[in-house]
Amino acid sequence: MERKEFLKRGFNSLLGLAAIGPMLGACSQTEVEPTTATTTTGSTNGSSSTNCAVTPTETEGPFPTKQPANFVRKDIRDDRTGVATTMNITIKNANASCAALAGALVDVWHCDKDGYYSEYGGTGMQSVNLQSVDFLRGRQTTDSNGLVSFTTIFPGWYSGRAPHIHVHIYNSAGRSLLITQIAFPYDVANTVYTTGQSYGYTKGAQDTRNESDNVFRDGFTTELATVSGSLSGGYTLTHTIVVSA
């Protein structure tokens, strides 16, 4: 096991000693709805054959989808409420000069607005028991442009982690190509968390930024999404992931 992955797993184990749920109490800030849409540009990795680094591998746990093949769907919200978000992920192949990778299987999963994951709970890792539900998990197959799209909500956060989305990519035969995570621009996330009380985001500002996150702090420039939109109009996340296929 590489030292980087060993350190990440060890740190995640320590985090498991405390509940990874919403912080007690609600944010006392006055809600002010942003009136204009914003766009925050993220990674440009994969944009050309000379800008084509394989996206970093990140930890899958501690809440991976148990049976991802059961969740072939575009709308992954189920009963979860929050700020509407469209997630567009493009998969490219570093072994083909960053050409689009068609036919790849892309699994995604993330926490709800309160920081909880479906399929888990009732333990120290997550006090609320959500083992019987499967919200915010889904699978799609990339089209000829290497693209998959999901309808979801803007993820919440939990203590010790910056907001993120998990992604596991397989080739068309089901062989694992990459497990990674998508990071969010701080200014967009902060807007949601500090002004989105009417959408249910009542915990206030995240307690961990990308720079100090135990997964992203060793470098997240190629994992940072481009996010555009507003609370009232919803957000669109756009991101390219480069694999070696």
N, C-alpha and C positions, 0 to 999 in steps of 0.2 A: 504493500500500500504506500502511495506517495505521501511524503510528509504533509503536503498541503491538505490532502483529503483526511489524513489522520487527525490533524489539528481541528478541522471543521467538525468531524464526528465527535471528537472529544468535547468541544465547546457546546455542541448541540445536546450532548448527554447531560452536561451541567445545567443547561437551560431547562431540561426536563424535570429537575428537582422542584421547580416552581410551576404553578399553574400558568398555562399560556392562554389566558382568557382576557376579557376586557378589564381594564383598570377600573377600580371602584370609583363611583361618582361620575358625574357628567361635567362636560366643559361648561364653564360659566360665561364664556365669551358671547357677546351679542352677535347674532347671525346677520351677515351682510352678504346678500346674493351678488356675485360678480355680474356686471351687466354686459360685458363683452367677452367674446370667445378668445381663447388664448391657444397658442401652439408652442410647445417646447420640443425642440429638435434633439433627438437622441443619437444613437450610433449610426454611422454610415458604412459600417462593415458589410461586405458583400455587394457593394455597389459596382464593383468592377473586378476584373481579373487581377489587378494590382492591389486591390483593397479587399482581401479575401482570406482573412485569418479564421481558422476554425474557432467557433464560439467555445468559451471555456466550459468544461464539465463542472457541474455542481452537485451537491448532495440531493438525493431524491426524497429523503425522509424529512420529518418523521411521519408524514401523513400521505403517502402515495396512494393512488387509486388501486384498489385491491383487484378488480376485474375490469380493466379499461375497455376491453372489447364489448362490454355490455352497454357502453355509453356513447354509441355512434349518434351524435346529434349536434346541431348548430347552436340551439338555444339551451344553455346550461344553467339557467337561473333557477328553475323549479319555483319554490315559494320564497326565494330570497329577495328582499327589497334593498334598494340603494340607488345610486346614480347610474343610469343606463350607460353601458359601455360596449362598443363594438371593438372586437379584437381581431386584427388582421396580421397574420404571421406568414412570412414567406420563408421557405426552406431552399437553400442553395447548396450546391455541391462543390467543395473546394478542389476535388479531383477532376473537375470539368470546367476550370476557370470561372467558377462561381455561376455556372448555368443553373437555371431553376431545376429543382428536383421534383418531378412529377411522380405521383403514386406513393409518396411517403405517408406513413401513418403518424399523426401528431396527436398526442394526448396532452391535455392541459388540466390543471386543477389549482384552486386557490381558496383562501378563506373568505368568509362572508364579511359584511360591514362591521361586525362585532369582533372579528378575529378568530372565529371558530371554523373548523373543518368538518365536513360530513364524513361518515363512515368510521369515525373515531369518537372517543370521549369516555368519561366515567373514570378517568385515571388522573395521576398527577400531571401528565402531559397536557390534558385538556379536561377540566372539571365537568363541563356540560356534556352529557352523553348524547351523541348524535350518530350512533352506530347504525340506526335503522333508516337513515336517509342518505341521499347521494347527490345533494346539490353542488353546483359549481365544479362539475367534473364532466369532461367530454372528449370525444375523439372525432377527427375528420381526416380525410385523405386529400393530399395536395392535388390541385388541378395542374393543367399544363404550364401554368405560370409559377408553380411551386407554392401556391397560396391556399391557406385555410382561413376561414372566418368563423368567429363565435360571437354570440350575443350573450352578454353577461352583465355584471355590475362592477363598479369600481371597488377593488378589494379594500378591506379594512387593514388594521395592523394589530400585532400583539407584541408584548414586551420583549425586547431584545432583538427584534427583527425589523428591518425596513420593509415597506410594502413590496410584494413580489408575486410573481406567477410562476408556477412550476411547469416545465415542458419536457416531455419524453418523446423522442423521435425514433421511429423504426423505418427500415426499408420496406418495400412492398411484400417481401417474404417474411416479415416479422422480426428481422434481426435488429437488435438495438444499435442505433447509430450515435445517440447523444442524449444525455440527461443534463438539463441546464435550468436556469431561472432568468426571468425578465425583471429588471429593476425599473422603478418609476422616477421621473424627474421630481425633485423635492418640491419645487414651487407649485406644481399641479396637485400633488398629494396633500400638501399643506393647505391649499385652498379648499379641497374637499373636506378635510378633517376639521378645519377650524371654522368653516362657514356653512357646512352642510348639515346642520342639526335637523332641519325639516325633512331631510332624506334619511335620518336615523343615525348619522355619524356623530355620536355624542361623547366620544372619548377624548376629543381634542387632538392636539398635534402629536404626531408619532414621537416615540421616545428614542428612536434609533434612526440615524440617517445612513445613507449608503456607505459613506466614508468610514463609519464605525461598525457597520453590520458584519457579523462574523463570517458571512458568505461572500459579501461584495467588497470588503475592505482591502482585499489584495488586488483589486482592479475590476472595474465594472464598465469601462468605456464601451466595450462591444456588447454589453448586455442591457444597455440603457435604451428604453423604448422612446419613440416619438409619440407624444400625446397631444391631441388638440380637442377643443370643444369648451363646454361650460357646464355648470351644474344643471341649469334648466334645459339645455339642449342635449345634454349627454356628451360623452367623450368618445373619441376614436383612438385606439392604440394601434400603432403601426410598428412592426419590428421584423428584422431579417435575422435568421439564424443560419449559420454556415456549418455544415457537417462534412465529414469525409466518407463518401459513399462509393 
